[in-house]
Structure formats: structure tokens, C-alpha cells
Amino acid sequence: MARVLAVVLGAGLALTACGTSAQAPGGSGGGSGGGQEAVTGLRFMVPNTPGSGYDLTARTATKAMEDAGLARNVEVFNVPGAGGTVGLQRIVNEKGNGKLLMQMGLGVVGAAYTNNSQATLKDTTPIAKLIEEPEAVVVPAASPYQTLDQLVQAWKADPTKVAVGGGSSPGGPDHLAPHLLAKAVGVDPKTVNYVAYDGGGELLTSLLGGQIAFGMSGAGEFADQIEAKQVRVLAVTSAERVPDVDAPSLREAGVDLEFTNWRGVVAPPGISDADKQALTKLVDDMHNSQEWKAAEEQNNFTDAYLPGDQFGTFLQQENERVATVLRDLGLTQA
């Protein structure tokens, strides 16, 4: 079962020293590039640690781009901290830089609230939303909880004792999901013992080490451990079962909740109209490529593509939705 693959780029454009400009047909690029010149000079920022979901997304996507001949020598680099808001501040500070993209998603939306970030996603240039994925409720293979109901009963009996971990800081999807689950099953969200980890790697270490009772994160984060039978998935938060994951949906397990995470790409503020148009077209070309379609199928992703201004409208709606959820759960005054 493959790991998470998200985001990025397509063909037909190249990034030059002074910005992003369209290339005439007939360049040297291969793959889905249709004979057009591959992108060069692009940097791709990951706002958390190596091995995290965003990191895996960016690096896997970059390899797919390069294998398809759509880009060459894309630099992927990490700027971790504060649930992605250190990276968010960095991209906001890169005003006018048309050769920089940032991997992001729902987690950065929430972290901007819970970390009282001065920089917000309203300050960035939306490029595209690409995919959605469900969260998975996961326990170690040696856990006494064989079903979601068994876990819920123990959780209700002593919420503070049954710790749950997630690979995102407060306000992120791995934080929102267990709090919403708690509310749905009758556990006071304010009593949830949530342990935040900076990405899926740290979460898995603690889960396998028995430091937490269960974890919630994207199903792809646990792919290798699921296949190796080191962990057991008790439920997924999508409307229906996830292919290749032997677990019911929450609704199938009797819980009235559906929750999905999403991932997309933004650029710095203040880039030129030409750069914005070029980067948006670049991602659109990628989305339409056979390489991307194959990646979606391989990773069981739900396509949720929204380009440019449509993604901008979606981001505004998500900002309002997340703020409302955090207030309702008593987790912020935002």
C-alpha cells in the first residue's frame, strides 16, 4: 500500500531567474510534458519535519514530476515548527517570489488559529487544492482493543487514561478528528488526552512503543505498518470503507461522523499575475497528466481538485469552518 502522494506541478512552463514564463512547444521535456521544456529552478517548501505526511507528499510528488519529465532538480526543503506556521511565516516573507511553492493542508488552517500566527493563509496566493483523504483510528497490534466499540467504552470510562496521539498540532486534522469523534461518542472533548507529534514518524514511534492508546492520522501514514500487521485499523473517517484497509467506516461502526483531510499548494503573496497564471496552469497540467491519475488510483486518493481562485474561495470557507469547530469544542477563542 503506497504512502501519501499529493500535489504539484505539470508541464508547459519553466521558471526563469526573473519569474515564471511560458515555453513554446518543442522543448526537451519528456513524459506527460508533451514535448515542452521541463520546469527548472523551482523550490518546494515542506512546513514540518522529514518523514511527515507533508514531507512524503512533497518528495513523492517531486519524484513523480521528474520521472514524467515535467520538472528537473526541484529542491524540496523543510521548515518545521508550530504546526506549519513557521513555514507559513516563511512563505509570507517571500513576497513576490514566483519560484516557490509550499505544501499545505487543513492542518495549517487550524494551526494558524491555535498558534496565534501573525501570518495566515489569507496572506498567501492559492494555487490548487488536490486531494482529500480520511483519517484512520489505529491501535498497536498488541492492543486489547479489537473493535472501535471496545476502544470507545474504555475511553468513556476514563478519557484521561486513554491517550490519543496525532501527527499535527492543535487545530490540525489529527487534532480535530479525535475531538470530533469524542463529541460524537459522548466523551467531553475538553477531557480528551491528546498528545501532539510533529508528523507521522514521531506518532508511529509512540504508538508502537505503547506511549498512547490509539492514534488518528491519514490512512497513508500507517501504510507500511498496516501491511506488516504492526498496527490494526479500527475505523476510517470516510463515508465508505477505504480500499485495501480492513476496517469499517465510522458510520458503519455506529458513529455519526464523517471527516476528511485535504491537501493543496500555495505560493507567496505579491507574485505577479503572470507567475500566478503560470503556476496555476502548471498544477492544472499535472492534474490532467496520466502520471497523476495513476498516482491517485495507486494511493486510493479522492480527487478534490480546485484551481486558483476556486481554491482561494475554499480556503476562506475552511478558515471560517475551522474557527467555528475550535470554538464549539472549547479549544480556542478565535
C-alpha positions as CSV (number, residue, x, y, z in Angstrom):
1,M,0.0,0.0,0.0
2,A,1.6,3.2,-1.1
3,R,2.3,6.2,1.0
4,V,0.6,9.5,0.6
5,L,1.2,11.3,-2.7
6,A,-0.1,14.8,-3.2
7,V,0.5,18.0,-5.0
8,V,2.3,19.5,-7.7
9,L,3.1,20.7,-11.0
10,G,2.8,19.9,-14.6
11,A,4.3,20.9,-17.9
12,G,4.5,23.6,-20.5
13,L,6.2,26.3,-18.4
14,A,9.6,27.0,-16.9
15,L,10.7,29.1,-14.1
16,T,13.3,31.7,-15.1
17,A,15.5,33.8,-13.0
18,C,13.1,36.7,-13.2
19,G,9.9,34.7,-12.7
20,T,7.7,32.1,-14.4
21,S,7.2,32.2,-18.1
22,A,5.5,30.0,-20.7
23,Q,7.7,27.9,-23.0
24,A,7.0,27.3,-26.6
25,P,6.3,23.7,-27.7
26,G,9.2,21.7,-28.8
27,G,11.4,21.8,-25.7
28,S,13.4,18.8,-24.4
29,G,10.9,17.6,-21.7
30,G,9.5,14.1,-21.8
31,G,6.8,12.1,-20.1
32,S,3.5,14.0,-20.0
33,G,5.2,17.2,-20.9
34,G,4.0,16.9,-24.4
35,G,7.5,17.8,-25.7
36,Q,7.6,21.1,-23.8
37,E,10.5,22.1,-21.7
38,A,10.7,20.9,-18.1
39,V,10.4,23.2,-15.1
40,T,13.7,24.3,-13.6
41,G,14.6,26.5,-10.7
42,L,11.6,25.6,-8.5
43,R,11.8,25.2,-4.7
44,F,9.2,23.4,-2.8
45,M,8.8,24.0,0.9
46,V,7.5,21.5,3.5
47,P,6.4,23.2,6.7
48,N,7.2,20.3,9.0
49,T,9.8,17.6,9.6
50,P,11.3,15.0,7.3
51,G,9.2,11.8,7.3
52,S,6.0,13.7,8.0
53,G,2.9,13.4,5.8
54,Y,3.6,16.7,4.0
55,D,7.2,15.7,3.5
56,L,6.3,12.4,2.0
57,T,3.8,14.1,-0.2
58,A,6.2,16.7,-1.5
59,R,9.1,14.3,-2.1
60,T,7.0,11.6,-3.7
61,A,5.3,14.2,-5.9
62,T,8.6,15.7,-6.9
63,K,9.9,12.3,-7.9
64,A,6.7,11.7,-10.0
65,M,7.2,15.1,-11.7
66,E,10.8,14.4,-12.5
67,D,10.1,10.9,-13.7
68,A,7.5,12.2,-16.0
69,G,9.9,14.8,-17.4
70,L,7.8,17.7,-16.1
71,A,10.5,19.2,-13.9
72,R,14.2,18.9,-13.2
73,N,16.1,19.3,-10.0
74,V,13.3,20.6,-7.9
75,E,14.6,21.4,-4.4
76,V,12.4,20.2,-1.5
77,F,13.3,21.6,1.9
78,N,11.9,21.6,5.4
79,V,11.0,24.5,7.6
80,P,9.3,22.8,10.6
81,G,7.8,24.3,13.7
82,A,4.5,25.3,15.3
83,G,2.2,23.1,13.3
84,G,3.4,24.5,10.0
85,T,3.1,28.2,10.9
86,V,6.9,28.7,10.9
87,G,6.8,27.7,7.3
88,L,3.7,29.8,6.7
89,Q,5.5,32.8,8.0
90,R,8.5,32.0,5.8
91,I,6.4,31.8,2.6
92,V,4.6,35.1,3.5
93,N,8.0,36.7,4.0
94,E,9.0,35.5,0.5
95,K,6.6,38.1,-1.1
96,G,6.9,38.3,-4.8
97,N,8.9,35.0,-5.2
98,G,7.3,33.3,-8.2
99,K,9.6,30.2,-7.9
100,L,8.5,28.9,-4.5
101,L,5.6,26.7,-3.5
102,M,4.5,25.3,-0.2
103,Q,2.9,22.0,0.6
104,M,0.0,22.6,3.0
105,G,-3.4,21.4,4.0
106,L,-6.1,21.5,6.7
107,G,-3.5,21.3,9.4
108,V,-2.0,24.7,8.6
109,V,-5.5,26.3,8.7
110,G,-6.1,25.2,12.2
111,A,-2.5,25.8,13.4
112,A,-2.8,29.4,12.4
113,Y,-5.6,29.8,14.9
114,T,-4.2,27.8,17.8
115,N,-0.7,29.2,17.5
116,N,-2.0,32.8,17.1
117,S,0.1,33.1,14.0
118,Q,0.6,36.6,12.6
119,A,0.9,35.1,9.1
120,T,-2.3,33.5,7.8
121,L,-3.3,31.6,4.6
122,K,-5.2,34.7,3.6
123,D,-1.7,36.3,3.0
124,T,-0.7,33.6,0.5
125,T,-1.5,33.0,-3.1
126,P,-3.7,29.9,-3.6
127,I,-2.6,27.6,-6.4
128,A,-4.7,24.5,-6.1
129,K,-6.4,22.0,-3.8
130,L,-5.7,18.5,-5.0
131,I,-6.9,15.6,-2.8
132,E,-8.9,14.5,0.2
133,E,-8.2,11.6,2.5
134,P,-9.8,10.1,5.6
135,E,-8.3,9.7,9.0
136,A,-7.8,6.2,10.5
137,V,-8.3,5.2,14.1
138,V,-5.3,2.9,14.7
139,V,-4.1,0.8,17.7
140,P,-0.9,-1.3,18.1
141,A,-1.2,-4.9,17.1
142,A,-0.9,-5.9,20.8
143,S,-3.7,-3.6,21.9
144,P,-6.5,-5.1,23.9
145,Y,-9.0,-3.1,21.7
146,Q,-10.2,-5.3,18.9
147,T,-13.0,-3.1,17.8
148,L,-13.9,0.6,17.8
149,D,-16.7,-0.1,20.3
150,Q,-14.2,-1.6,22.8
151,L,-12.0,1.4,22.5
152,V,-14.9,3.8,22.9
153,Q,-16.1,2.1,26.1
154,A,-12.7,2.4,27.6
155,W,-12.4,6.0,26.5
156,K,-15.7,6.9,28.1
157,A,-14.7,5.2,31.3
158,D,-11.5,7.2,31.7
159,P,-10.8,9.7,29.0
160,T,-7.6,11.0,30.6
161,K,-6.1,7.4,30.8
162,V,-6.9,6.6,27.1
163,A,-4.4,8.9,25.4
164,V,-4.7,9.6,21.7
165,G,-1.9,10.8,19.5
166,G,-1.9,12.7,16.2
167,G,0.7,14.0,13.8
168,S,-0.5,17.5,13.9
169,S,-0.5,20.3,16.4
170,P,-3.8,21.7,18.0
171,G,-6.1,22.8,15.2
172,G,-4.8,20.3,12.7
173,P,-6.7,17.4,11.2
174,D,-5.2,14.8,13.6
175,H,-6.3,17.0,16.5
176,L,-9.7,17.9,15.2
177,A,-10.6,14.3,14.3
178,P,-10.4,12.7,17.8
179,H,-12.1,15.7,19.4
180,L,-15.0,15.5,16.9
181,L,-15.0,11.7,17.5
182,A,-15.1,12.2,21.2
183,K,-18.1,14.5,20.9
184,A,-19.9,12.1,18.6
185,V,-19.5,9.1,21.0
186,G,-20.3,11.0,24.2
187,V,-16.9,11.9,25.5
188,D,-16.4,15.5,26.6
189,P,-13.9,17.0,24.1
190,K,-12.3,19.1,26.9
191,T,-11.3,15.8,28.7
192,V,-9.5,14.3,25.6
193,N,-5.9,13.5,26.4
194,Y,-4.4,14.5,23.0
195,V,-0.7,14.1,22.5
196,A,0.7,16.1,19.5
197,Y,3.6,14.9,17.5
198,D,5.4,16.7,14.7
199,G,4.5,14.4,11.9
200,G,3.6,10.8,11.3
201,G,7.1,9.4,12.1
202,E,7.0,10.5,15.7
203,L,3.4,9.4,16.1
204,L,4.2,5.9,14.9
205,T,7.1,5.6,17.2
206,S,5.0,6.5,20.2
207,L,2.1,4.3,19.1
208,L,4.3,1.2,18.6
209,G,6.0,2.0,21.9
210,G,2.8,1.9,23.8
211,Q,3.0,5.6,24.9
212,I,-0.5,6.3,23.6
213,A,-3.6,4.0,23.5
214,F,-4.5,4.9,19.9
215,G,-3.6,7.2,17.1
216,M,-5.5,9.2,14.5
217,S,-3.9,10.3,11.2
218,G,-4.2,9.8,7.5
219,A,-4.5,6.1,6.5
220,G,-1.5,6.5,4.2
221,E,0.7,7.5,7.2
222,F,0.2,3.9,8.6
223,A,0.5,2.1,5.2
224,D,3.7,0.1,5.9
225,Q,2.7,-0.8,9.4
226,I,-0.7,-1.9,8.4
227,E,0.8,-4.1,5.7
228,A,3.3,-5.5,8.2
229,K,0.4,-6.1,10.7
230,Q,2.2,-3.9,13.3
231,V,-1.0,-1.9,13.8
232,R,-4.7,-2.5,13.5
233,V,-7.2,-0.1,12.0
234,L,-10.4,0.1,14.0
235,A,-12.2,2.5,11.7
236,V,-11.8,5.1,9.0
237,T,-13.5,8.5,9.0
238,S,-14.6,8.5,5.3
239,A,-18.2,7.9,4.2
240,E,-17.3,4.4,3.0
241,R,-14.5,1.9,3.5
242,V,-11.1,2.6,2.2
243,P,-9.8,0.0,-0.4
244,D,-7.1,-2.3,1.0
245,V,-7.9,-1.3,4.6
246,D,-9.8,-3.9,6.5
247,A,-11.8,-1.6,8.7
248,P,-15.3,-0.1,8.7
249,S,-16.2,3.5,8.3
250,L,-17.3,5.3,11.5
251,R,-20.9,5.3,10.3
252,E,-20.7,1.6,9.6
253,A,-19.4,1.2,13.2
254,G,-22.4,3.1,14.6
255,V,-20.8,6.6,14.9
256,D,-22.5,9.5,13.2
257,L,-19.4,11.3,11.9
258,E,-17.6,11.8,8.6
259,F,-14.3,13.7,8.4
260,T,-11.7,14.2,5.6
261,N,-8.4,15.9,5.5
262,W,-7.3,17.7,2.3
263,R,-4.0,18.9,0.8
264,G,-3.1,21.7,-1.6
265,V,-0.4,24.1,-2.7
266,V,0.1,27.8,-2.1
267,A,2.6,30.4,-3.3
268,P,4.0,33.5,-1.7
269,P,1.9,36.7,-1.7
270,G,2.5,39.5,-4.2
271,I,3.6,37.3,-7.1
272,S,2.9,38.8,-10.5
273,D,-0.3,37.9,-12.4
274,A,1.9,36.1,-14.9
275,D,3.5,34.0,-12.2
276,K,0.2,33.2,-10.7
277,Q,-1.3,32.2,-14.0
278,A,1.8,30.1,-14.9
279,L,1.9,28.3,-11.6
280,T,-1.8,27.6,-11.7
281,K,-1.5,26.2,-15.2
282,L,1.5,24.2,-14.2
283,V,-0.5,22.4,-11.5
284,D,-3.5,22.1,-13.8
285,D,-1.3,20.3,-16.4
286,M,-0.1,18.0,-13.7
287,H,-3.6,17.2,-12.5
288,N,-4.6,16.2,-16.1
289,S,-1.5,14.0,-16.6
290,Q,-1.6,10.3,-16.7
291,E,1.1,10.1,-14.0
292,W,-1.1,12.0,-11.6
293,K,-4.2,9.8,-12.5
294,A,-2.1,6.7,-11.9
295,A,-0.9,8.1,-8.5
296,E,-4.4,8.8,-7.4
297,E,-5.5,5.3,-8.2
298,Q,-2.5,3.7,-6.6
299,N,-2.9,5.6,-3.4
300,N,-6.7,5.4,-3.2
301,F,-7.0,9.2,-3.2
302,T,-10.2,11.1,-3.6
303,D,-9.7,13.7,-6.3
304,A,-10.8,17.1,-4.9
305,Y,-9.2,19.4,-7.5
306,L,-9.9,23.2,-7.2
307,P,-7.6,25.5,-9.2
308,G,-6.6,29.1,-8.3
309,D,-9.4,31.4,-7.3
310,Q,-11.7,28.5,-6.6
311,F,-9.2,27.2,-4.1
312,G,-9.0,30.7,-2.7
313,T,-12.7,30.7,-2.0
314,F,-12.5,27.2,-0.5
315,L,-9.7,28.4,1.8
316,Q,-11.9,31.3,3.1
317,Q,-14.7,28.8,3.8
318,E,-12.3,26.5,5.6
319,N,-10.9,29.3,7.8
320,E,-14.4,30.1,8.9
321,R,-15.4,26.4,9.4
322,V,-12.3,25.5,11.5
323,A,-12.7,28.6,13.7
324,T,-16.3,27.6,14.4
325,V,-15.3,24.0,15.2
326,L,-12.5,25.1,17.5
327,R,-14.8,27.5,19.3
328,D,-17.6,24.9,19.6
329,L,-15.1,22.4,21.1
330,G,-13.8,25.0,23.5
331,L,-10.3,24.8,22.1
332,T,-9.9,28.4,21.1
333,Q,-11.4,31.8,21.5
334,A,-10.8,32.6,17.8
